Amino acid sequence: MSLADYDNESPPSMLVRLANWSLGLGGVLIVLGLVSIAAPWVAATAVAAFCGITLIIGGVSQVAMTAGTFTWRGFWLTLVSGVLATMLGVAMLLMPHEAAGALVIFLAIILLMEASAKLSATALVGSEFPRGWLLFDGLVTAALGIVLLVSEPAEKEVLLGIFIGINLLSSGITFAAGGWSLRRRVTSL
């Protein structure tokens, strides 16, 4: 269904909400992207710390779960997984620079997966959403993933923060452009 199929008397409220949310999300992502680009080492350290804390919480939760499941067949596997996740989280907090380097490779893979999803979505989104911006966002995301994979170890931490910022900025611009486009179309109904 296209925008032309809606009643011309009043703009569809769902599209108005989508436009407003897209504009709001775009603004937030743009601000976060600019902050990450301005202080890339802070962004990289924050990501490493967040991952470390998440691993600790998940690992401790797994270990706690095993306390009541001693007779379960998966007890030992869950216990070992929980202990390893906790140890990895602690290591990430104690060695944030090394953690950032490991995260670069992980992030590169995630960015390449995100790029493939965005590029695939260009064929799936309706005519209401600007496909050109989505294509641009997918290509930027793919380029970031490739550069991270081939970067030198000394550059990885700064690149991690900068590329997180560029990715956030690119996504923010895409959402904001989509929101403006939807708002223009809704007001023209």
Order of alpha helices (4+ residues) and beta strands (2+ residues): alpha-alpha-alpha-alpha-alpha-alpha
